[in-house]
Structure formats: C-alpha cells, structure tokens
Amino acid sequence: MSEGADPHVVVVGGGVIGVSCAYFLARRGARVTLLERSEIGSGASFGNAGCIAPGHGPLNKPGRVKQALTSVLSETSPLYVAPRWDPELLRWLRVFSRFCTAAHQERSLRALAPLSRETIGLYRELVRGEAIDCSYRPEGYYEVFLTERALAGATREAGLIRQHGFGADALSGGAMREREPALKERIVGGVFLRDGASIDPHRFVTGLAERAGRYGAAVRTGVTVSAVTTRGREVTGVETAAGETLPADVVVLATGAYSIELARRLGCRYPLQAAKGYHRDRRVRVGETPPLRVTCMLGERSVFCTPMNDSVRFAGTLEFSGVNHVMRRSRLEQLTRSAQQYLTGLGEARAQSEWCGLRPCIADGLPVVGPVPGYRGAYVATGHAMLGLTLGPVTGKLVSEYVLDGAPSLDVGAFRLDRFGP
Ligand SMILES: Cc1cc2nc3c(=O)[nH]c(=O)nc-3n(C[C@H](O)[C@H](O)[C@H](O)COP(=O)(O)OP(=O)(O)OC[C@H]3O[C@@H](n4cnc5c(N)ncnc54)[C@H](O)[C@@H]3O)c2cc1C
C-alpha cells in the first residue's frame, strides 16, 4: 500500500485495538472509517482492570495446565471452563497446553518486550499530547501474595521480567504494608512492577476515538459489518448488516473476541476463544472500601484492585463459556470474597457497577497482528487476551506502519496470522 497515497481504510471494531489503529492511521493522513456495531469501547475495552502492564507475559506458562486441571470445573476458581461439548474449545485447550512451556514463555516475553517498551512511551505521548482525561497514573502496580509458594513463583517471574528490561522488585510483607496500609497482616510479600500504570480504559478509548475524529477519521457506531468484500485476491471493502456496501483499499479487522467468521471467510485459521472476565466497582467511602493508593493484583486469586476515579475496581477471573454475556453471580461474588482475604476496610458497601466482558485469547497466548496471507489489503489485529489495553496503542501504530509503509518498525514475526498453518 506504500505506493498508493491516501488509501481509504475501513477499521472494523471500536475497542482499544480498532480505535488505536484508526487513530494512528488518521494521524498519518490515511482516509479512515471506523465501524463499530454498538458504542465505542463497549466490548472488553469498556470495563477491564485498567492496568497497563509492560513486561507481562502470556497466560501460557509452565505449571498452568496442572493448576488449571485442579480447579477448572470449580465455578469459584480464577480459571473456569463451563462443562460443554465444544470441539473448537477442546482443540484450543490442546494447543494451549502445548504452549505452556518455559521455552515458549521465554520466547513470548522476548517477542512482547519491544512492544511493551514502545507502549510505555505511547501512553505518555497520547494521554498528555492529546490531553485525554482518563485518570492516567504511571505509578507502577503491585502483585501481592498470601502464600510463600505463590510468592516464590512470582519472584522467579520477576527475574524473567527484569531480564527483558522492565522493573520488577521483590518486597517483603512489611514493606508491602508500609506502601499500601490497606493490605492485611497476612500478606507475605509482593512484587512491584515499576513500569506499570493505571487508567480508566473506557475514558481512554472514547477519548482516543474522538481524537481520531479530529484527524479526519469518520467514526460510525451502530454499524455491523457482515462481510469483507473481495475481487480475486484483493480487498474491495465491506458489507454491512443493513445492506450498505463501503468501498475501501484496506480493511482492518479488530473485532476482539467476536466475529472470527469475518477473518475465517478470508481463510484465516487461528485458534481463538473468548475468556470472560468480570468487574465490580465500589465507591470509596470511609469504612466501606479500602483506600488503595496504587493498583494491586491479588496473586493467588488473579484479581486486580485498581483505584479508578472515585472508586476501586475489582476485576478478574477467566471463564471459558463461549461468546455470551451471561453474568454468573458466583464469579462476581468471588471478586469481593478474594479482596476480603487480602484487604482491610471492605465493609458491606454495594457495588456501584457490575460488568462482564470477553477477552480474545489465542491458544499460544500471543495476539495475531498483520496482513491476511493471500489477500491484498486485509489485516487482522486481535487476540490480545489479558494485554489488550497494555498493547492497544502499539498495535495501532504497528498496523498503521503495515498499511502505510508496507512493514512495521518492530519485529512482529511472533504475531503472524499464519503461525498455526496456512
Ligand atoms: C475483566 C477484564 C480485565 C482486564 N484487564 C486488563 C488490564 O488490566 N490490562 C490489559 O492490558 N488488558 C486487560 N483486559 C483485556 C482487554 O480488555 C482486552 O484485551 C481488550 O479490551 C481487547 O480489545 P479489542 O479492541 O480487541 O476488543 P473489544 O474491546 O472487545 O472490541 C471489539 C469491538 O468490535 C466490535 N465488533 C465485533 N464484531 C463487529 C462487527 N461485525 N461489526 C462492527 N463491530 C464489531 C464489538 O462491538 C467491540 O466493541 C481485561 C479484560 C477483562 C475482561
């Protein structure tokens, strides 16, 4: 596309990934139309934990399969697979387990590290340069633990994270409580991830979409894309569910955990499952909600507690139950119950908001970002799992480079679409 000036790019999906693509493309002068079937930032990007976590690895790691097998059918465990007959899910789980090795973890950390480094600077640039009001707090975050065993595992991982150039300091229980007095006496220690930050994800995404509009992007909501149109091996545009045809030189599919069919019809075969997560926000009132200063991830329970606006957001859990938004009360309760184990000052306050969203998870834990093999003008950017907010801006920048320069400025070989075969 580098030779064609001013290409018309249709970006499908108005989550953090699609909005970031639209923003960087429009900022560099492309004609952009962003199509979102609902509202901007209404998918997984709406209510996530708001933690920007550079250096963080994928879900796949050594020991994960064993851990999963012991808890996977329990509705109250952090990782839950709803029992059902689903050959796609079984295939996904088989591939997932194959990638739970130390070698893959190391390869993934190496592949993700340059993107993480870039994202730290991009967030600073976007939030400050574009003056996006989104409670951005570049103050790091903590992982905290109740057991020596889990702490030892996290300390080992902190070593890996440091090897890839990110700050990860092991702290004793006492040091943790000095920094966060809301933590209970029983906390045995933690890790401080220095390069992390927190943000209100919805305000960031809607703010960025508005800035994309200022650079000329047409942002259209309430438009469902039903197909990518092609002539031979070239993309010609999209068709909408309302029967509208939109011509385009380039189509970027950033539909998150939804609409894998759009990519499949272009011959893409990557193993993707939706992993549902929940949040509960509680307004900070004396004696009702812990006055957390900085985001804490409750290690054994994988629950994030993020101070956000005038609330604390409890967010987490991974539930493989297909593409649906059914809220399981037991899993929501689990968020508060976990927080009670680690934090003081949790009274009986009612939740201010409750929500669930779907993370797009590829079986090897890495996103798919790049051109669709065999089709000129088609790109996919999805599968960011637990790191979509973290990697959103850098993904948008890389996609804009693919489209406008013909190649991205960072090594993205690990994220190719054809890595699971043609
Ligand atoms: C509980 C929870 C906590 C999380 N915490 C964090 C965190 O702290 N840090 C982090 O980095 N990540 C976190 N994540 C992950 C992160 O939220 C996701 O990776 C990210 O939001 C994915 O962004 P996306 O743009 O790919 O998908 P989405 O935000 O889901 O956006 C996809 C959009 O595409 C639209 N769409 C789909 N099909 C069509 C169609 N055919 N036509 C038009 N539009 C369509 C959808 O309506 C949707 O708005 C968390 C996720 C959850 C659920």
The ligand as an SDF file (V2000), in Angstrom:
LIG
                    3D

 53 58  0  0  0  0  0  0  0  0999 V2000
  -12.1410   -8.3800   33.4230 C   0  0  0  0  0  0  0  0  0  0  0  0
  -11.0720   -7.9890   32.4390 C   0  0  0  0  0  0  0  0  0  0  0  0
   -9.9390   -7.3340   32.8990 C   0  0  0  0  0  0  0  0  0  0  0  0
   -8.9290   -6.9660   32.0120 C   0  0  0  0  0  0  0  0  0  0  0  0
   -7.8850   -6.2410   32.4730 N   0  0  0  0  0  0  0  0  0  0  0  0
   -6.9260   -5.8100   31.6250 C   0  0  0  0  0  0  0  0  0  0  0  0
   -5.8590   -5.0000   32.0790 C   0  0  0  0  0  0  0  0  0  0  0  0
   -5.7980   -4.6050   33.2400 O   0  0  0  0  0  0  0  0  0  0  0  0
   -4.8840   -4.6550   31.1960 N   0  0  0  0  0  0  0  0  0  0  0  0
   -4.9140   -5.0480   29.8910 C   0  0  0  0  0  0  0  0  0  0  0  0
   -3.9870   -4.7270   29.1510 O   0  0  0  0  0  0  0  0  0  0  0  0
   -5.9580   -5.7820   29.4080 N   0  0  0  0  0  0  0  0  0  0  0  0
   -6.9430   -6.1750   30.2400 C   0  0  0  0  0  0  0  0  0  0  0  0
   -8.0050   -6.9150   29.7830 N   0  0  0  0  0  0  0  0  0  0  0  0
   -8.0190   -7.3240   28.3710 C   0  0  0  0  0  0  0  0  0  0  0  0
   -8.5200   -6.2160   27.4570 C   0  0  0  0  0  0  0  0  0  0  0  0
   -9.7010   -5.6650   27.9660 O   0  0  0  0  0  0  0  0  0  0  0  0
   -8.7570   -6.7820   26.0570 C   0  0  0  0  0  0  0  0  0  0  0  0
   -7.6290   -7.4830   25.6150 O   0  0  0  0  0  0  0  0  0  0  0  0
   -9.0370   -5.6660   25.0700 C   0  0  0  0  0  0  0  0  0  0  0  0
  -10.0740   -4.8420   25.5360 O   0  0  0  0  0  0  0  0  0  0  0  0
   -9.3980   -6.2300   23.7070 C   0  0  0  0  0  0  0  0  0  0  0  0
   -9.6560   -5.1370   22.8700 O   0  0  0  0  0  0  0  0  0  0  0  0
  -10.3060   -5.3370   21.4380 P   0  0  0  0  0  0  0  0  0  0  0  0
  -10.3870   -3.9980   20.8250 O   0  0  0  0  0  0  0  0  0  0  0  0
   -9.5540   -6.4170   20.7330 O   0  0  0  0  0  0  0  0  0  0  0  0
  -11.7390   -5.9580   21.7410 O   0  0  0  0  0  0  0  0  0  0  0  0
  -13.0960   -5.2550   22.2370 P   0  0  0  0  0  0  0  0  0  0  0  0
  -12.8240   -4.1900   23.2170 O   0  0  0  0  0  0  0  0  0  0  0  0
  -14.0000   -6.3530   22.6520 O   0  0  0  0  0  0  0  0  0  0  0  0
  -13.6220   -4.5480   20.9320 O   0  0  0  0  0  0  0  0  0  0  0  0
  -14.0950   -5.2610   19.8130 C   0  0  0  0  0  0  0  0  0  0  0  0
  -15.2200   -4.4260   19.2310 C   0  0  0  0  0  0  0  0  0  0  0  0
  -15.5910   -4.9390   17.9630 O   0  0  0  0  0  0  0  0  0  0  0  0
  -16.9730   -4.7440   17.8000 C   0  0  0  0  0  0  0  0  0  0  0  0
  -17.4380   -5.6490   16.7580 N   0  0  0  0  0  0  0  0  0  0  0  0
  -17.3990   -7.0060   16.7810 C   0  0  0  0  0  0  0  0  0  0  0  0
  -17.8730   -7.5180   15.6410 N   0  0  0  0  0  0  0  0  0  0  0  0
  -18.2180   -6.4620   14.8680 C   0  0  0  0  0  0  0  0  0  0  0  0
  -18.7760   -6.3440   13.5520 C   0  0  0  0  0  0  0  0  0  0  0  0
  -19.0510   -7.4330   12.8190 N   0  0  0  0  0  0  0  0  0  0  0  0
  -19.0050   -5.1020   13.0510 N   0  0  0  0  0  0  0  0  0  0  0  0
  -18.7170   -3.9880   13.7920 C   0  0  0  0  0  0  0  0  0  0  0  0
  -18.1990   -4.0620   15.0470 N   0  0  0  0  0  0  0  0  0  0  0  0
  -17.9400   -5.2700   15.5710 C   0  0  0  0  0  0  0  0  0  0  0  0
  -17.5300   -5.0540   19.1700 C   0  0  0  0  0  0  0  0  0  0  0  0
  -18.8160   -4.4850   19.3650 O   0  0  0  0  0  0  0  0  0  0  0  0
  -16.4710   -4.4590   20.0870 C   0  0  0  0  0  0  0  0  0  0  0  0
  -16.7880   -3.1360   20.5040 O   0  0  0  0  0  0  0  0  0  0  0  0
   -9.0360   -7.2950   30.6320 C   0  0  0  0  0  0  0  0  0  0  0  0
  -10.1960   -7.9350   30.1730 C   0  0  0  0  0  0  0  0  0  0  0  0
  -11.2060   -8.2730   31.0490 C   0  0  0  0  0  0  0  0  0  0  0  0
  -12.4430   -8.9250   30.5050 C   0  0  0  0  0  0  0  0  0  0  0  0
  1  2  1  0
  2  3  1  0
  2 52  2  0
  3  4  2  0
  4  5  1  0
  4 50  1  0
  5  6  2  0
  6  7  1  0
  6 13  1  0
  7  8  2  0
  7  9  1  0
  9 10  1  0
 10 11  2  0
 10 12  1  0
 12 13  2  0
 13 14  1  0
 14 15  1  0
 14 50  1  0
 15 16  1  0
 16 17  1  0
 16 18  1  0
 18 19  1  0
 18 20  1  0
 20 21  1  0
 20 22  1  0
 22 23  1  0
 23 24  1  0
 24 25  2  0
 24 26  1  0
 24 27  1  0
 27 28  1  0
 28 29  2  0
 28 30  1  0
 28 31  1  0
 31 32  1  0
 32 33  1  0
 33 34  1  0
 33 48  1  0
 34 35  1  0
 35 36  1  0
 35 46  1  0
 36 37  1  0
 36 45  1  0
 37 38  2  0
 38 39  1  0
 39 40  1  0
 39 45  2  0
 40 41  1  0
 40 42  2  0
 42 43  1  0
 43 44  2  0
 44 45  1  0
 46 47  1  0
 46 48  1  0
 48 49  1  0
 50 51  2  0
 51 52  1  0
 52 53  1  0
M  END
$$$$
